């Protein structure tokens, strides 16, 4: 049986961290902000690392939920206690907009492969020709969705049901057609296609197979149903299916499952590939075959690698949507998109003095003023969090929950004697550098004698994170794509990346409980308890969590994007009033 360390290597965490260390955090784009390996703890591995779980919770079938991450589980009726109930997905609202026109977007990078399962960044999946593909599920978007949100709904399915907490049956929408230039090749999406696509991504030869590590097997139930069986209950299972890189391919269109570079890209979405110019440009066209086809005629993706050129292109009207890269820009901001999991984190090493002492650690925490860091270093485009990706806005602590733990509400007394400490950081951009300097000054004000030690990024990832050689760590946090991919390897006492070196059985139990809780209301309650516990214990926190800024032209209407998890279906509902 593999131990936790071996599993971490298999899941690609070390590789992901080296890549993370070599990335300029000051220039991370939302299209790649989720480009991080996931890490969920297989319960079968827990005994090998000394973790004992309580018995698996059992839940009644999910009834009448409106998203594929259930918002509630209704009580069983006496007449129907054993039969699973189909989960009906809400229909996307039909908007009345103007049809026609071409939307022009920016991609910062080109992609290396035409194989959608070999592209891990958003350059292909979300900001390029990858939007021609569907997934089994997608992330919900629209005017009624409050960000951040990882709520899901059917894409290539019609509905789904939960047989038990490790077994899910999906009703495939077999009316969806694959888009082909050859009339004789027109076929509809089948359970075989979905099984083929998911099995292909789960193949160990695929670099990022770990996204579906919780899946044990996929079975074809009938001509319009598939069954997905999990190794263990996993509340983030739906996020893996809805990830913008979890593309569905036509099995009959691929002669060699291992390599498909020479195969014309064929998707089942409302777009088809119109033009592709290496390192320069790609475009997709509306196929007008879906029941509710997009309003746009086409979308163009222009690859512009230079930041100033991107700004200029938007400023003169050559591009319709722009991810604002300068927080001091005078552009009209249309959206401040909260991005939990990205930002400036502070970590105290509890394994050695001085922060092995609870009182000293609490004093250090209470000396920090998140508002000052947010205002001065992040120009008010940030918020406080505990550092992990959240599925729902309620998982982010309210100000009333966290501010009493920090200065000026706490107003800590000064230390009786000066305590020297080393703050370890790296060059992740001006915001991170200024944040560390402000935090250092705040610690100094109560009697600490901080020295900022800036190491290179590889040292930051390998020596600091892997070996825990620091007093205080300040910088971007662990790469993550879901809640479980952070709280299990980082916050659990036995987690491979528990760099704060805490041992906390109460926290461990809460983490294990939420990891397999499908009911959103119940899971949210557990997450809230985790937040409270983390604030009290002060192992680590994120005083400044990133908001990405977006601007778009006035003639772009019905723009309600959800960029979470490489989502792109919002482009199907926008229109141009010009």
BELHUBEL-V101612 format. One line per field, one symbol per residue. ss: DSSP state (~ for helix, > for strand, _ for the rest). phi: phi as a letter, one per 30 degrees, with the letter a starting at -180 (. if undefined). burial: I if it has 9 or more other ideal C-beta (glycine too) atoms within 8 Angstrom, else O. A space follows every 10 residues. Layout:
ss = ???
phi = ???
burial = ???
This chain:
ss = ___~~~~~~~ __~~~~~~~~ ~___~~~___ __________ __~~~~~~~_ __________ __________ __________ _____>>>__ __________ _>>>>>>___ _____~~~__ _~~~~___~~ ~~____>>>_ __________ _>>>__>>>> >>>>__>>>> >>____>___ __~~~__>__ ~~~~~~~~~~ ~~______~~ ~~__>>>>>> >>__>>>>>> ______~~~~ ~~________ ~~~_______ __________ >>>>>>>___ >>>>>>____ _______>>> >>>___~~~~ ~~~~~_____ >>>>______ ____>>>>>> >>>>>>>>__ _______~~~ ~~~~~~~__~ ~~~~~~~___ _>>>>_____ __~~~___~~ ~~~~~_____ ________>> >>>>>>___~ ~~~~~~~~~~ ~~~~___>>> >>>>>_~~~~ ~~~~~~~___ _>>>>_____ ___~~~~~~~ ~_________ ____~~~~~~ ~~~~~____~ ~~~~~~~~~~ ~~~~~~~__> >>>>>>>>>> >>___>>___ ___~~~__~~ ~~__>>__
phi = .ddddddddd diddedddde dccdddbdce dbdcdbdcbc ddddcdedci cccdeedcbd edbhdcbdce dabddddddb dcddcdddcd dddcccbdcj jbdcbccdbc cdbddddccc cdecdbcadd ddccbdbbdd bkdcccddbb dbbdccccaa bcdadbbbcc ddddddcddb dcedcdbcdb eddddedddd dddddddcdd ecddddabcd dadbbbbccc dbebdceddd ddedcddccd eddcdcedbb dcdedbccdd bbdcabbeib abbbbdchcd ebdedddabc ccdbddeddd dddddcidbc bbddccdcdc dddcaccdbe jblcccbcdd dbdccdcedd ddddddddce ddddddcchi caadacjceb dbedddeded dcdddbdcdd hdddddbdcd bcccbadcjd dddddddddd dddddcjdcd bdcccdddde ddddddcica cbcbldcdda baeddcdddc cdecdecddd idbbdddedd dddddbcddd ddddddeddd eddddddida abdbcdcdcb bbddddchcb dbddhidbdd ddcdbcca
burial = OOIIOOIIIO IIIIOIIIII IOOOIIOIII IIIIOIIIII IIIOIIOIIO IOOOOIIOIO IIIOIOIIII IOIOOOOOOO OOOIIOIOIO OOOOOOIIOO IIIIIIIIOI IOOOIIIIIO IIIIIIIIII IIIIIIIIII IIOOIOIIII IIIIIIIOII IIIOIIIIII IIIIOIIIII OOOOIOIOII IOIIIIIIII IIOOOIOIII IIIIIOOIOI OOOOIIIIII IIIIIIIIII IIIIIIIIII IOIIOOOOOI OOIOIIIIII IIIOOOOOOO IIIIIIIOOI OOIIIIOIII IIIIOOOOII IOIIOOOOII IIIIOOIOIO OOIOOIIIII IIIIIIIIII OOOOIOOOOI IIIIIIIIII OIIIIIIIOO IIIIIIIIII IIIOIIIOOO IIOOIIIOOI OIOOIOOOIO IIIIIIOIIO IIIIIIIIII OIIIOIIIII OIOOIOIIII IIIIIIOIOI IIIIIIIIII IIIIIIIIII IIIIIIIIII IIOIOOIIII IIIIIIIIII OOIIOIIIII IIIIIOIIII IIIIIIIIII IIOOOIIOII IIIIIIIIII IIIIIIOO
